[in-house]
Amino acid sequence: MVDLSVKLAKVHLPNPLINASGIYGSDIPDIIKTAEAKTGAVLYKTTTIEERNGNKVPRYWQDELFALNSIGLPNKGYKYLIQITPEVKQKTTKPMITSLLGFSFEEYITLCKAYNDSAVDIIEVNFSCPNIEGKPQAAYNFEYLPKLMKACREAAPDKPLFAKLPAYLDPSQRKMVAKMLIDSKFQGVTLINSLGESLLVNAKTEKTYIRPNNGLAGLTGKAIKPVALGNVWGFYNLLKDSGIQIMGVGGIECGLDVFEFILCGADAVQIGTAYIRQGTAVFEKMENELIQIMNEKGYTSLNDFRGKLKIWGD
Ligand SMILES: Cc1cc2nc3c(=O)[nH]c(=O)nc-3n(C[C@H](O)[C@H](O)[C@H](O)COP(=O)(O)O)c2cc1C
């Protein structure tokens, strides 16, 4: 009998499959729909202080390999999600993870404080939205980020904190950020957000697919899996003795992908573009495929293979 359960901080999840932030986690019907699917927890769309409409359309495009988005964080504001969480919790026993992003240091603190006193189980702090014009990602500002992480920690002492980070493409950056996570006592890290500043060109019309930000947007979907896996494996090797957990996200489409992320050190995984493309059935399909792979390999729990990727030649 295979056991897929996992603990994120002290929060129990029946399986490691979670919707990625931004995908069906904005209001009660979407949250319940995601909770009723074969998910282990539900992750809310990133919330900001004020309600936002997001960017102009077209702001999303997808094909088999890629998806490109510049949604611009449309959301009803954090107070709405704090208000509905007790009602959501009467309808489902699944843990609720919120996501927040501040447009200033003070806004991050206000949001962390408010969610600390709310009914959510875990807070994912989004340091890495690539789609707000004129607002650089906090996660690439290596002087600002450690101060911000520590302040978030102080503002939310009672909830597990996960940092949602972008891809880092240089090991020196990864080392700096791993130290910041340890120093600021975050419980976890979510890797990776959309690959910002990406461009897809429609050669037929000679136009961009996306309207905001001069056509530049965040890349997601199957094509970004190797970058996500590299970040998960890279951070796992720096964090494995610290107790800091990892949620892997980026291009996960099937049970085999889930297996690979856990093998590279992920404690749980998030599914974004594949949830948009395949609907709620994607979670049951992934769960069944993962169970089949584990049965074939003789594994009975995720701990049997988590982080146990072998290097060719060893
Ligand atoms: C339409 C869309 C909206 C998104 N909105 C958010 C968001 O609000 N907050 C966030 O942290 N990430 C957001 N993301 C990024 C996803 O959470 C995830 O990191 C990324 O899509 C990579 O996973 P995937 O390849 O499975 O889609 C969004 C992605 C998409 C496609």
The ligand as an SDF file (V2000), in Angstrom:
LIG
                    3D

 31 33  0  0  0  0  0  0  0  0999 V2000
   -2.2850   32.2810  -15.6490 C   0  0  0  0  0  0  0  0  0  0  0  0
   -1.2090   32.2530  -14.6110 C   0  0  0  0  0  0  0  0  0  0  0  0
   -1.3300   33.0420  -13.4810 C   0  0  0  0  0  0  0  0  0  0  0  0
   -0.3520   33.0010  -12.4930 C   0  0  0  0  0  0  0  0  0  0  0  0
   -0.5040   33.7630  -11.3720 N   0  0  0  0  0  0  0  0  0  0  0  0
    0.3930   33.6350  -10.3570 C   0  0  0  0  0  0  0  0  0  0  0  0
    0.1940   34.3090   -9.1290 C   0  0  0  0  0  0  0  0  0  0  0  0
   -0.7900   35.0180   -8.9170 O   0  0  0  0  0  0  0  0  0  0  0  0
    1.1250   34.1340   -8.1620 N   0  0  0  0  0  0  0  0  0  0  0  0
    2.2320   33.3330   -8.3170 C   0  0  0  0  0  0  0  0  0  0  0  0
    3.0380   33.2020   -7.3860 O   0  0  0  0  0  0  0  0  0  0  0  0
    2.4340   32.6750   -9.4730 N   0  0  0  0  0  0  0  0  0  0  0  0
    1.5500   32.8140  -10.4830 C   0  0  0  0  0  0  0  0  0  0  0  0
    1.7330   32.0930  -11.6330 N   0  0  0  0  0  0  0  0  0  0  0  0
    2.9010   31.2110  -11.7590 C   0  0  0  0  0  0  0  0  0  0  0  0
    2.5430   29.8040  -11.3240 C   0  0  0  0  0  0  0  0  0  0  0  0
    2.1600   29.7430   -9.9660 O   0  0  0  0  0  0  0  0  0  0  0  0
    3.7390   28.8440  -11.5650 C   0  0  0  0  0  0  0  0  0  0  0  0
    4.8430   29.2480  -10.7780 O   0  0  0  0  0  0  0  0  0  0  0  0
    4.1590   28.7940  -13.0220 C   0  0  0  0  0  0  0  0  0  0  0  0
    3.0050   28.8220  -13.8440 O   0  0  0  0  0  0  0  0  0  0  0  0
    4.9880   27.5600  -13.3700 C   0  0  0  0  0  0  0  0  0  0  0  0
    4.2320   26.3830  -13.2400 O   0  0  0  0  0  0  0  0  0  0  0  0
    3.5230   25.6300  -14.4990 P   0  0  0  0  0  0  0  0  0  0  0  0
    4.5780   25.4260  -15.5350 O   0  0  0  0  0  0  0  0  0  0  0  0
    2.9790   24.3810  -13.9110 O   0  0  0  0  0  0  0  0  0  0  0  0
    2.4460   26.5540  -14.9860 O   0  0  0  0  0  0  0  0  0  0  0  0
    0.7790   32.1580  -12.6540 C   0  0  0  0  0  0  0  0  0  0  0  0
    0.8960   31.3600  -13.8070 C   0  0  0  0  0  0  0  0  0  0  0  0
   -0.0850   31.4050  -14.7860 C   0  0  0  0  0  0  0  0  0  0  0  0
    0.0620   30.5260  -15.9950 C   0  0  0  0  0  0  0  0  0  0  0  0
  1  2  1  0
  2  3  1  0
  2 30  2  0
  3  4  2  0
  4  5  1  0
  4 28  1  0
  5  6  2  0
  6  7  1  0
  6 13  1  0
  7  8  2  0
  7  9  1  0
  9 10  1  0
 10 11  2  0
 10 12  1  0
 12 13  2  0
 13 14  1  0
 14 15  1  0
 14 28  1  0
 15 16  1  0
 16 17  1  0
 16 18  1  0
 18 19  1  0
 18 20  1  0
 20 21  1  0
 20 22  1  0
 22 23  1  0
 23 24  1  0
 24 25  2  0
 24 26  1  0
 24 27  1  0
 28 29  2  0
 29 30  1  0
 30 31  1  0
M  END
$$$$
